[in-house]
Amino acid sequence: YALCSGHTLTHMDCDRVFVRIYLDQSATGTSGWGNVNYWTGEAFETGMVSVSSGSYKVERNQYYRVQGAHSVTEGGFTATSPLNNGLR
């Protein structure tokens, strides 16, 4: 089992805070990555959002990585991050 989580904090309360984490799987750990699931967290009028996969069953003899992206919206302007690699 694996537990994936992501958190985003802002310097001030914002209209919308968003985070999404992606669980990817590969047979080699170096190529052939494919997304097996993702989880989304969204909050309004706040400065923080969290998301968790809960206990997620993974397969033996496979490699896994978690990637995440987040964004914040304030006053009609949205700032986003590129997809970030996490632990493998």
Backbone atoms as SQL, in Angstrom:
CREATE TABLE atoms (id INTEGER PRIMARY KEY, chain TEXT, resi INTEGER, resn TEXT, atom TEXT, x REAL, y REAL, z REAL);
INSERT INTO atoms VALUES
  (1, 'A', 1, 'TYR', 'N', 0.832, -1.183, 0.000),
  (2, 'A', 1, 'TYR', 'CA', 0.000, 0.000, 0.000),
  (3, 'A', 1, 'TYR', 'C', 0.876, 1.246, 0.000),
  (4, 'A', 2, 'ALA', 'N', 0.357, 2.301, -0.574),
  (5, 'A', 2, 'ALA', 'CA', 1.037, 3.594, -0.604),
  (6, 'A', 2, 'ALA', 'C', 0.068, 4.653, -0.109),
  (7, 'A', 3, 'LEU', 'N', 0.616, 5.709, 0.428),
  (8, 'A', 3, 'LEU', 'CA', -0.164, 6.866, 0.839),
  (9, 'A', 3, 'LEU', 'C', 0.438, 8.075, 0.151),
  (10, 'A', 4, 'CYS', 'N', -0.333, 8.739, -0.683),
  (11, 'A', 4, 'CYS', 'CA', 0.125, 9.913, -1.410),
  (12, 'A', 4, 'CYS', 'C', -0.588, 11.132, -0.856),
  (13, 'A', 5, 'SER', 'N', 0.149, 12.224, -0.684),
  (14, 'A', 5, 'SER', 'CA', -0.496, 13.437, -0.190),
  (15, 'A', 5, 'SER', 'C', 0.162, 14.664, -0.793),
  (16, 'A', 6, 'GLY', 'N', -0.577, 15.748, -0.796),
  (17, 'A', 6, 'GLY', 'CA', -0.072, 17.026, -1.278),
  (18, 'A', 6, 'GLY', 'C', -0.702, 18.158, -0.506),
  (19, 'A', 7, 'HIS', 'N', 0.059, 19.229, -0.351),
  (20, 'A', 7, 'HIS', 'CA', -0.402, 20.397, 0.402),
  (21, 'A', 7, 'HIS', 'C', 0.089, 21.655, -0.308),
  (22, 'A', 8, 'THR', 'N', -0.710, 22.684, -0.302),
  (23, 'A', 8, 'THR', 'CA', -0.319, 23.981, -0.840),
  (24, 'A', 8, 'THR', 'C', -0.715, 25.055, 0.149),
  (25, 'A', 9, 'LEU', 'N', 0.231, 25.956, 0.421),
  (26, 'A', 9, 'LEU', 'CA', -0.001, 27.082, 1.322),
  (27, 'A', 9, 'LEU', 'C', 0.226, 28.379, 0.560),
  (28, 'A', 10, 'THR', 'N', -0.557, 29.399, 0.865),
  (29, 'A', 10, 'THR', 'CA', -0.370, 30.712, 0.275),
  (30, 'A', 10, 'THR', 'C', 0.008, 31.705, 1.368),
  (31, 'A', 11, 'HIS', 'N', 0.459, 32.874, 0.968),
  (32, 'A', 11, 'HIS', 'CA', 0.838, 33.907, 1.944),
  (33, 'A', 11, 'HIS', 'C', -0.366, 34.656, 2.494),
  (34, 'A', 12, 'MET', 'N', -1.510, 34.506, 1.824),
  (35, 'A', 12, 'MET', 'CA', -2.735, 35.181, 2.271),
  (36, 'A', 12, 'MET', 'C', -3.933, 34.362, 1.809),
  (37, 'A', 13, 'ASP', 'N', -5.084, 34.632, 2.377),
  (38, 'A', 13, 'ASP', 'CA', -6.294, 33.958, 1.915),
  (39, 'A', 13, 'ASP', 'C', -6.588, 34.355, 0.468),
  (40, 'A', 14, 'CYS', 'N', -6.979, 33.375, -0.328),
  (41, 'A', 14, 'CYS', 'CA', -7.236, 33.596, -1.751),
  (42, 'A', 14, 'CYS', 'C', -8.626, 33.088, -2.115),
  (43, 'A', 15, 'ASP', 'N', -9.096, 33.522, -3.289),
  (44, 'A', 15, 'ASP', 'CA', -10.417, 33.106, -3.753),
  (45, 'A', 15, 'ASP', 'C', -10.502, 31.588, -3.907),
  (46, 'A', 16, 'ARG', 'N', -9.441, 30.992, -4.490),
  (47, 'A', 16, 'ARG', 'CA', -9.440, 29.544, -4.730),
  (48, 'A', 16, 'ARG', 'C', -8.017, 29.026, -4.642),
  (49, 'A', 17, 'VAL', 'N', -7.829, 27.897, -3.944),
  (50, 'A', 17, 'VAL', 'CA', -6.542, 27.214, -3.861),
  (51, 'A', 17, 'VAL', 'C', -6.788, 25.777, -4.301),
  (52, 'A', 18, 'PHE', 'N', -5.921, 25.267, -5.185),
  (53, 'A', 18, 'PHE', 'CA', -6.133, 23.978, -5.833),
  (54, 'A', 18, 'PHE', 'C', -4.837, 23.169, -5.808),
  (55, 'A', 19, 'VAL', 'N', -4.942, 21.879, -5.541),
  (56, 'A', 19, 'VAL', 'CA', -3.791, 20.985, -5.630),
  (57, 'A', 19, 'VAL', 'C', -4.265, 19.643, -6.188),
  (58, 'A', 20, 'ARG', 'N', -3.455, 19.046, -7.051),
  (59, 'A', 20, 'ARG', 'CA', -3.762, 17.718, -7.584),
  (60, 'A', 20, 'ARG', 'C', -2.472, 16.906, -7.559),
  (61, 'A', 21, 'ILE', 'N', -2.585, 15.660, -7.088),
  (62, 'A', 21, 'ILE', 'CA', -1.441, 14.752, -7.090),
  (63, 'A', 21, 'ILE', 'C', -1.748, 13.573, -8.008),
  (64, 'A', 22, 'TYR', 'N', -0.713, 13.111, -8.695),
  (65, 'A', 22, 'TYR', 'CA', -0.832, 12.031, -9.669),
  (66, 'A', 22, 'TYR', 'C', 0.067, 10.879, -9.242),
  (67, 'A', 23, 'LEU', 'N', -0.460, 9.666, -9.244),
  (68, 'A', 23, 'LEU', 'CA', 0.339, 8.475, -8.982),
  (69, 'A', 23, 'LEU', 'C', 0.620, 7.792, -10.316),
  (70, 'A', 24, 'ASP', 'N', 1.908, 7.683, -10.650),
  (71, 'A', 24, 'ASP', 'CA', 2.342, 7.069, -11.899),
  (72, 'A', 24, 'ASP', 'C', 3.042, 5.751, -11.614),
  (73, 'A', 25, 'GLN', 'N', 3.005, 4.847, -12.578),
  (74, 'A', 25, 'GLN', 'CA', 3.575, 3.506, -12.434),
  (75, 'A', 25, 'GLN', 'C', 4.457, 3.202, -13.646),
  (76, 'A', 26, 'SER', 'N', 5.555, 2.465, -13.393),
  (77, 'A', 26, 'SER', 'CA', 6.457, 2.046, -14.465),
  (78, 'A', 26, 'SER', 'C', 7.018, 0.674, -14.123),
  (79, 'A', 27, 'ALA', 'N', 7.252, -0.139, -15.138),
  (80, 'A', 27, 'ALA', 'CA', 7.856, -1.456, -14.920),
  (81, 'A', 27, 'ALA', 'C', 9.364, -1.351, -14.719),
  (82, 'A', 28, 'THR', 'N', 9.984, -0.275, -15.270),
  (83, 'A', 28, 'THR', 'CA', 11.444, -0.147, -15.210),
  (84, 'A', 28, 'THR', 'C', 11.923, 0.904, -14.229),
  (85, 'A', 29, 'GLY', 'N', 11.089, 1.885, -13.943),
  (86, 'A', 29, 'GLY', 'CA', 11.486, 2.982, -13.069),
  (87, 'A', 29, 'GLY', 'C', 12.220, 4.092, -13.794),
  (88, 'A', 30, 'THR', 'N', 12.474, 3.904, -15.086),
  (89, 'A', 30, 'THR', 'CA', 13.171, 4.937, -15.863),
  (90, 'A', 30, 'THR', 'C', 12.381, 5.417, -17.066),
  (91, 'A', 31, 'SER', 'N', 11.450, 4.620, -17.546),
  (92, 'A', 31, 'SER', 'CA', 10.638, 5.019, -18.697),
  (93, 'A', 31, 'SER', 'C', 9.304, 4.299, -18.649),
  (94, 'A', 32, 'GLY', 'N', 8.429, 4.655, -19.574),
  (95, 'A', 32, 'GLY', 'CA', 7.133, 3.994, -19.653),
  (96, 'A', 32, 'GLY', 'C', 6.187, 4.336, -18.524),
  (97, 'A', 33, 'TRP', 'N', 6.328, 5.547, -17.953),
  (98, 'A', 33, 'TRP', 'CA', 5.455, 5.957, -16.852),
  (99, 'A', 33, 'TRP', 'C', 4.028, 6.158, -17.361),
  (100, 'A', 34, 'GLY', 'N', 3.081, 5.641, -16.619),
  (101, 'A', 34, 'GLY', 'CA', 1.670, 5.830, -16.927),
  (102, 'A', 34, 'GLY', 'C', 0.910, 6.185, -15.671),
  (103, 'A', 35, 'ASN', 'N', -0.050, 7.060, -15.792),
  (104, 'A', 35, 'ASN', 'CA', -0.842, 7.479, -14.646),
  (105, 'A', 35, 'ASN', 'C', -1.824, 6.382, -14.265),
  (106, 'A', 36, 'VAL', 'N', -1.865, 6.036, -12.973),
  (107, 'A', 36, 'VAL', 'CA', -2.800, 5.016, -12.504),
  (108, 'A', 36, 'VAL', 'C', -3.945, 5.610, -11.678),
  (109, 'A', 37, 'ASN', 'N', -3.733, 6.817, -11.128),
  (110, 'A', 37, 'ASN', 'CA', -4.805, 7.480, -10.377),
  (111, 'A', 37, 'ASN', 'C', -4.386, 8.904, -10.056),
  (112, 'A', 38, 'TYR', 'N', -5.344, 9.724, -9.670),
  (113, 'A', 38, 'TYR', 'CA', -5.037, 11.078, -9.202),
  (114, 'A', 38, 'TYR', 'C', -6.088, 11.509, -8.193),
  (115, 'A', 39, 'TRP', 'N', -5.716, 12.501, -7.369),
  (116, 'A', 39, 'TRP', 'CA', -6.597, 13.020, -6.328),
  (117, 'A', 39, 'TRP', 'C', -6.515, 14.536, -6.352),
  (118, 'A', 40, 'THR', 'N', -7.643, 15.187, -6.079),
  (119, 'A', 40, 'THR', 'CA', -7.753, 16.639, -6.182),
  (120, 'A', 40, 'THR', 'C', -8.239, 17.234, -4.879),
  (121, 'A', 41, 'GLY', 'N', -7.618, 18.343, -4.490),
  (122, 'A', 41, 'GLY', 'CA', -8.083, 19.131, -3.359),
  (123, 'A', 41, 'GLY', 'C', -8.351, 20.551, -3.821),
  (124, 'A', 42, 'GLU', 'N', -9.424, 21.140, -3.330),
  (125, 'A', 42, 'GLU', 'CA', -9.799, 22.500, -3.723),
  (126, 'A', 42, 'GLU', 'C', -10.446, 23.175, -2.524),
  (127, 'A', 43, 'ALA', 'N', -10.078, 24.423, -2.289),
  (128, 'A', 43, 'ALA', 'CA', -10.651, 25.170, -1.176),
  (129, 'A', 43, 'ALA', 'C', -10.868, 26.617, -1.613),
  (130, 'A', 44, 'PHE', 'N', -11.812, 27.278, -0.972),
  (131, 'A', 44, 'PHE', 'CA', -12.183, 28.645, -1.334),
  (132, 'A', 44, 'PHE', 'C', -12.054, 29.569, -0.129),
  (133, 'A', 45, 'GLU', 'N', -11.647, 30.808, -0.392),
  (134, 'A', 45, 'GLU', 'CA', -11.512, 31.840, 0.645),
  (135, 'A', 45, 'GLU', 'C', -10.621, 31.376, 1.786),
  (136, 'A', 46, 'THR', 'N', -9.457, 30.819, 1.437),
  (137, 'A', 46, 'THR', 'CA', -8.519, 30.298, 2.425),
  (138, 'A', 46, 'THR', 'C', -7.099, 30.403, 1.869),
  (139, 'A', 47, 'GLY', 'N', -6.144, 29.991, 2.660),
  (140, 'A', 47, 'GLY', 'CA', -4.750, 30.017, 2.236),
  (141, 'A', 47, 'GLY', 'C', -4.104, 28.651, 2.237),
  (142, 'A', 48, 'MET', 'N', -4.895, 27.584, 2.328),
  (143, 'A', 48, 'MET', 'CA', -4.329, 26.248, 2.382),
  (144, 'A', 48, 'MET', 'C', -5.293, 25.217, 1.819),
  (145, 'A', 49, 'VAL', 'N', -4.716, 24.204, 1.191),
  (146, 'A', 49, 'VAL', 'CA', -5.509, 23.062, 0.746),
  (147, 'A', 49, 'VAL', 'C', -4.637, 21.818, 0.831),
  (148, 'A', 50, 'SER', 'N', -5.246, 20.702, 1.175),
  (149, 'A', 50, 'SER', 'CA', -4.550, 19.414, 1.270),
  (150, 'A', 50, 'SER', 'C', -5.347, 18.361, 0.512),
  (151, 'A', 51, 'VAL', 'N', -4.639, 17.323, 0.087),
  (152, 'A', 51, 'VAL', 'CA', -5.286, 16.189, -0.567),
  (153, 'A', 51, 'VAL', 'C', -4.522, 14.930, -0.187),
  (154, 'A', 52, 'SER', 'N', -5.229, 13.818, -0.084),
  (155, 'A', 52, 'SER', 'CA', -4.607, 12.540, 0.256),
  (156, 'A', 52, 'SER', 'C', -5.301, 11.415, -0.504),
  (157, 'A', 53, 'SER', 'N', -4.512, 10.423, -0.857),
  (158, 'A', 53, 'SER', 'CA', -5.061, 9.260, -1.552),
  (159, 'A', 53, 'SER', 'C', -5.740, 8.291, -0.608),
  (160, 'A', 54, 'GLY', 'N', -5.437, 8.392, 0.677),
  (161, 'A', 54, 'GLY', 'CA', -5.818, 7.324, 1.583),
  (162, 'A', 54, 'GLY', 'C', -4.905, 6.134, 1.302),
  (163, 'A', 55, 'SER', 'N', -5.183, 5.025, 1.870),
  (164, 'A', 55, 'SER', 'CA', -4.371, 3.826, 1.649),
  (165, 'A', 55, 'SER', 'C', -4.680, 3.269, 0.256),
  (166, 'A', 56, 'TYR', 'N', -3.682, 3.286, -0.625),
  (167, 'A', 56, 'TYR', 'CA', -3.884, 2.892, -2.016),
  (168, 'A', 56, 'TYR', 'C', -3.067, 1.637, -2.319),
  (169, 'A', 57, 'LYS', 'N', -3.729, 0.607, -2.789),
  (170, 'A', 57, 'LYS', 'CA', -3.052, -0.662, -3.064),
  (171, 'A', 57, 'LYS', 'C', -2.214, -0.564, -4.337),
  (172, 'A', 58, 'VAL', 'N', -0.922, -0.917, -4.228),
  (173, 'A', 58, 'VAL', 'CA', -0.013, -0.909, -5.375),
  (174, 'A', 58, 'VAL', 'C', 0.409, -2.343, -5.698),
  (175, 'A', 59, 'GLU', 'N', 0.982, -2.526, -6.891),
  (176, 'A', 59, 'GLU', 'CA', 1.396, -3.850, -7.347),
  (177, 'A', 59, 'GLU', 'C', 2.857, -4.116, -7.006),
  (178, 'A', 60, 'ARG', 'N', 3.183, -5.371, -6.772),
  (179, 'A', 60, 'ARG', 'CA', 4.571, -5.776, -6.543),
  (180, 'A', 60, 'ARG', 'C', 5.382, -5.628, -7.814),
  (181, 'A', 61, 'ASN', 'N', 6.690, -5.459, -7.632),
  (182, 'A', 61, 'ASN', 'CA', 7.652, -5.412, -8.732),
  (183, 'A', 61, 'ASN', 'C', 7.363, -4.304, -9.733),
  (184, 'A', 62, 'GLN', 'N', 6.802, -3.214, -9.267),
  (185, 'A', 62, 'GLN', 'CA', 6.560, -2.030, -10.083),
  (186, 'A', 62, 'GLN', 'C', 7.192, -0.827, -9.390),
  (187, 'A', 63, 'TYR', 'N', 7.474, 0.193, -10.153),
  (188, 'A', 63, 'TYR', 'CA', 7.994, 1.442, -9.610),
  (189, 'A', 63, 'TYR', 'C', 6.874, 2.472, -9.632),
  (190, 'A', 64, 'TYR', 'N', 6.892, 3.352, -8.638),
  (191, 'A', 64, 'TYR', 'CA', 5.856, 4.370, -8.525),
  (192, 'A', 64, 'TYR', 'C', 6.491, 5.725, -8.273),
  (193, 'A', 65, 'ARG', 'N', 5.836, 6.752, -8.754),
  (194, 'A', 65, 'ARG', 'CA', 6.234, 8.121, -8.446),
  (195, 'A', 65, 'ARG', 'C', 4.961, 8.942, -8.253),
  (196, 'A', 66, 'VAL', 'N', 5.103, 10.016, -7.506),
  (197, 'A', 66, 'VAL', 'CA', 3.996, 10.944, -7.294),
  (198, 'A', 66, 'VAL', 'C', 4.410, 12.300, -7.863),
  (199, 'A', 67, 'GLN', 'N', 3.526, 12.891, -8.632),
  (200, 'A', 67, 'GLN', 'CA', 3.748, 14.233, -9.153),
  (201, 'A', 67, 'GLN', 'C', 2.594, 15.104, -8.699),
  (202, 'A', 68, 'GLY', 'N', 2.845, 16.384, -8.628),
  (203, 'A', 68, 'GLY', 'CA', 1.792, 17.277, -8.193),
  (204, 'A', 68, 'GLY', 'C', 1.813, 18.593, -8.930),
  (205, 'A', 69, 'ALA', 'N', 0.664, 19.235, -8.958),
  (206, 'A', 69, 'ALA', 'CA', 0.522, 20.571, -9.527),
  (207, 'A', 69, 'ALA', 'C', -0.420, 21.353, -8.626),
  (208, 'A', 70, 'HIS', 'N', -0.205, 22.657, -8.586),
  (209, 'A', 70, 'HIS', 'CA', -1.101, 23.476, -7.776),
  (210, 'A', 70, 'HIS', 'C', -1.344, 24.814, -8.457),
  (211, 'A', 71, 'SER', 'N', -2.399, 25.477, -8.015),
  (212, 'A', 71, 'SER', 'CA', -2.703, 26.812, -8.521),
  (213, 'A', 71, 'SER', 'C', -3.429, 27.604, -7.446),
  (214, 'A', 72, 'VAL', 'N', -3.381, 28.907, -7.617),
  (215, 'A', 72, 'VAL', 'CA', -4.094, 29.810, -6.722),
  (216, 'A', 72, 'VAL', 'C', -4.759, 30.876, -7.588),
  (217, 'A', 73, 'THR', 'N', -5.997, 31.224, -7.229),
  (218, 'A', 73, 'THR', 'CA', -6.733, 32.258, -7.944),
  (219, 'A', 73, 'THR', 'C', -7.114, 33.358, -6.967),
  (220, 'A', 74, 'GLU', 'N', -6.831, 34.587, -7.364),
  (221, 'A', 74, 'GLU', 'CA', -7.188, 35.745, -6.539),
  (222, 'A', 74, 'GLU', 'C', -7.550, 36.898, -7.469),
  (223, 'A', 75, 'GLY', 'N', -8.746, 37.432, -7.297),
  (224, 'A', 75, 'GLY', 'CA', -9.169, 38.583, -8.077),
  (225, 'A', 75, 'GLY', 'C', -9.164, 38.352, -9.581),
  (226, 'A', 76, 'GLY', 'N', -9.491, 37.145, -10.026),
  (227, 'A', 76, 'GLY', 'CA', -9.544, 36.842, -11.442),
  (228, 'A', 76, 'GLY', 'C', -8.211, 36.443, -12.060),
  (229, 'A', 77, 'PHE', 'N', -7.119, 36.501, -11.312),
  (230, 'A', 77, 'PHE', 'CA', -5.802, 36.101, -11.798),
  (231, 'A', 77, 'PHE', 'C', -5.447, 34.736, -11.214),
  (232, 'A', 78, 'THR', 'N', -4.995, 33.808, -12.056),
  (233, 'A', 78, 'THR', 'CA', -4.613, 32.468, -11.606),
  (234, 'A', 78, 'THR', 'C', -3.139, 32.239, -11.864),
  (235, 'A', 79, 'ALA', 'N', -2.429, 31.823, -10.841),
  (236, 'A', 79, 'ALA', 'CA', -1.020, 31.427, -10.954),
  (237, 'A', 79, 'ALA', 'C', -0.954, 29.914, -10.806),
  (238, 'A', 80, 'THR', 'N', -0.242, 29.260, -11.704),
  (239, 'A', 80, 'THR', 'CA', -0.144, 27.803, -11.678),
  (240, 'A', 80, 'THR', 'C', 1.306, 27.354, -11.615),
  (241, 'A', 81, 'SER', 'N', 1.503, 26.121, -11.203),
  (242, 'A', 81, 'SER', 'CA', 2.826, 25.517, -11.194),
  (243, 'A', 81, 'SER', 'C', 2.910, 24.502, -12.311),
  (244, 'A', 82, 'PRO', 'N', 4.118, 24.230, -12.777),
  (245, 'A', 82, 'PRO', 'CA', 4.274, 23.077, -13.684),
  (246, 'A', 82, 'PRO', 'C', 4.148, 21.799, -12.874),
  (247, 'A', 83, 'LEU', 'N', 3.984, 20.680, -13.554),
  (248, 'A', 83, 'LEU', 'CA', 3.939, 19.388, -12.882),
  (249, 'A', 83, 'LEU', 'C', 5.293, 19.118, -12.259),
  (250, 'A', 84, 'ASN', 'N', 5.315, 18.792, -10.962),
  (251, 'A', 84, 'ASN', 'CA', 6.560, 18.558, -10.230),
  (252, 'A', 84, 'ASN', 'C', 6.706, 17.092, -9.885),
  (253, 'A', 85, 'ASN', 'N', 7.894, 16.537, -10.160),
  (254, 'A', 85, 'ASN', 'CA', 8.167, 15.152, -9.752),
  (255, 'A', 85, 'ASN', 'C', 8.344, 15.097, -8.252),
  (256, 'A', 86, 'GLY', 'N', 7.818, 14.067, -7.676),
  (257, 'A', 86, 'GLY', 'CA', 7.990, 13.842, -6.251),
  (258, 'A', 86, 'GLY', 'C', 8.911, 12.651, -6.016),
  (259, 'A', 87, 'LEU', 'N', 8.725, 11.980, -4.925),
  (260, 'A', 87, 'LEU', 'CA', 9.549, 10.822, -4.585),
  (261, 'A', 87, 'LEU', 'C', 9.258, 9.675, -5.528),
  (262, 'A', 88, 'ARG', 'N', 10.254, 8.842, -5.749),
  (263, 'A', 88, 'ARG', 'CA', 10.077, 7.665, -6.598),
  (264, 'A', 88, 'ARG', 'C', 10.405, 6.430, -5.800);
